[in-house]
Amino acid sequence: MIRAVRGLLALTAFGCFAVSATVLPALSPDALLRLGVWLAAAIVLHDGVLVPTLQLTGALAGRLPVPRAAVLVVEGGLLLGLLVSALAIPPLVTQHNGPANPSVVPQDYPANLGLFWAADAALVLAAVVVITWRGRRTGARRTASGPPS
């Protein structure tokens, strides 16, 4: 299994190298600079926003009297929301600055992002309620019948 994973990672790395070797020379110096800025921003976003937010959420939620599964669902929903928000940054900026071609950003991205966050929060809340309810119901049943033998 480990050899298969290593082989897959090696093939992926080789594919990325091959694509980079063919695409990067065709880019202008300005495009290369923008690519470098974009990659640096991705690292800052990951290390400065995503990781601390999830660690803080886990630390705070770990103190609450809820099942661990509920905490994981909250962290997963938050991670999904943050990643979708990160993907929405370029269209939001393009729409704000006014694109050269209006068909590039035809939708209302701020409203769509807000709707996504609302749906994400509603689904996470529903999952946490179900997990907590089932955990309490199972816990109550165990207490009433005594410890499992």
C-alpha positions in Angstrom: 0.0 0.0 0.0 2.8 2.4 0.9 4.6 1.7 -2.3 1.5 2.4 -4.3 1.0 5.7 -2.5 4.6 6.7 -3.1 4.3 5.7 -6.7 1.2 7.8 -7.1 2.9 10.8 -5.4 5.9 10.4 -7.7 3.7 10.3 -10.8 1.8 13.4 -9.6 5.0 15.3 -8.9 6.4 14.3 -12.3 3.1 15.4 -14.0 3.3 18.8 -12.2 6.9 19.2 -13.2 6.1 18.4 -16.8 3.2 20.8 -17.0 5.3 23.5 -15.3 8.2 22.9 -17.7 5.9 23.5 -20.7 3.7 26.3 -19.3 6.1 28.5 -17.3 8.5 29.4 -20.2 5.5 30.7 -22.2 4.5 33.2 -19.5 5.6 36.8 -19.6 7.7 38.2 -16.7 4.6 40.1 -15.5 2.6 36.9 -15.4 5.4 35.1 -13.6 5.4 37.8 -11.0 1.7 37.6 -10.5 2.0 33.8 -10.2 4.6 34.3 -7.5 2.4 36.7 -5.6 -0.6 34.3 -5.9 1.5 31.4 -4.6 2.8 33.5 -1.7 -0.8 34.7 -0.9 -1.9 31.0 -0.9 0.8 30.2 1.7 -0.2 33.2 3.8 -3.9 32.3 3.6 -3.2 28.7 4.6 -0.7 29.4 7.5 -2.2 32.7 8.6 -6.0 32.1 8.3 -7.0 28.5 7.8 -4.8 26.7 10.3 -5.2 29.2 13.2 -8.9 29.4 12.7 -9.3 25.6 12.7 -7.0 25.2 15.7 -8.9 27.9 17.7 -12.2 26.3 16.8 -11.0 22.9 17.9 -9.6 24.3 21.2 -12.8 26.2 22.0 -15.1 23.4 20.9 -13.1 20.8 22.8 -14.2 22.5 26.1 -17.9 22.2 25.2 -20.0 19.2 26.4 -20.6 17.9 22.9 -19.5 14.7 21.2 -16.2 14.8 19.4 -18.0 13.9 16.2 -20.0 17.2 16.5 -16.7 19.2 16.9 -15.3 17.5 13.8 -18.5 18.4 11.8 -18.1 22.0 12.8 -14.5 22.0 11.9 -15.3 20.4 8.5 -18.0 22.9 7.8 -15.7 25.8 8.7 -12.9 24.4 6.5 -15.3 24.0 3.6 -16.6 27.5 4.0 -13.1 29.0 4.3 -11.8 27.1 1.2 -14.9 28.1 -0.9 -14.4 31.7 0.3 -10.7 31.5 -0.8 -11.8 30.3 -4.2 -14.3 33.1 -4.5 -11.7 35.9 -3.9 -10.6 36.3 -7.5 -14.2 36.6 -8.9 -15.1 39.0 -6.0 -12.1 41.2 -6.7 -12.7 41.1 -10.5 -16.4 42.0 -10.0 -15.4 44.8 -7.6 -12.8 46.3 -10.0 -15.1 46.0 -13.0 -14.0 43.4 -15.5 -13.0 44.3 -19.0 -15.6 41.8 -20.3 -18.8 41.7 -18.3 -19.5 38.1 -19.2 -16.4 37.1 -17.1 -18.3 37.5 -13.8 -22.0 37.2 -14.8 -23.3 36.3 -11.3 -23.7 38.2 -8.0 -20.7 36.6 -6.2 -21.1 38.3 -2.8 -24.8 37.1 -2.6 -23.9 33.6 -3.8 -21.1 33.4 -1.2 -23.5 34.6 1.5 -26.0 31.9 0.4 -23.3 29.3 0.5 -22.3 30.3 4.0 -25.9 30.2 5.2 -26.4 26.7 3.7 -23.1 25.5 5.1 -24.1 26.8 8.6 -27.6 25.3 8.4 -26.2 21.9 7.4 -23.6 21.9 10.1 -26.1 23.0 12.7 -28.5 20.2 11.6 -25.7 17.6 11.8 -24.5 18.8 15.2 -28.1 18.7 16.6 -28.5 15.1 15.3 -25.1 13.9 16.6 -25.7 15.5 20.0 -29.3 14.2 20.2 -28.2 10.7 19.3 -25.3 10.8 21.7 -27.5 11.9 24.6 -30.1 9.3 23.7 -27.5 6.6 23.6 -25.9 7.9 26.8 -29.3 8.0 28.6 -30.0 4.4 27.5 -26.6 3.2 28.7 -27.1 4.9 32.1 -30.6 3.5 32.6 -29.5 -0.1 31.8 -26.2 0.2 33.6 -22.7 -0.3 32.3 -22.3 -2.6 29.4 -21.1 -6.1 30.4 
